[in-house]
Amino acid sequence: MPVSTRSNKVVVHSKIKRNVTSAVEGLTVADVRRCLDKVRKSWADLDKTHFSLLIPVNDNLTIQDFCFRFVLGHHRKRHAKSKTKTRASS
């Protein structure tokens, strides 16, 4: 019996353009990705250095501030998206 894996699935991309917006107010999508990369790299270097939530990820934000804003922003976007889908299907 063949096993289905993710690589075997065919993904059909719709031609609907998505409006990509930042999850963190005041930062661009590129800035958010850059900050996420810094958080990942800081965590990956855990064996070489200590990890602290007070490490800056950009000029204005620490890891703690960025992560808090990112989680709230991501939640708001998903919540707003589900509300619009619910209204459209009603």
MOHU-V168380 format. One line per field, one symbol per residue. burial: + if it has 24 or more other ideal C-beta (glycine too) atoms within 12 Angstrom, else -. A space follows every 10 residues. Layout:
BEGIN
burial = ???
END
This chain:
BEGIN
burial = ---------- ---------- -+++--+--- ++--++-++- -+-------- ----+-++-- +-+-+++-++ --+---+--- ----------
END
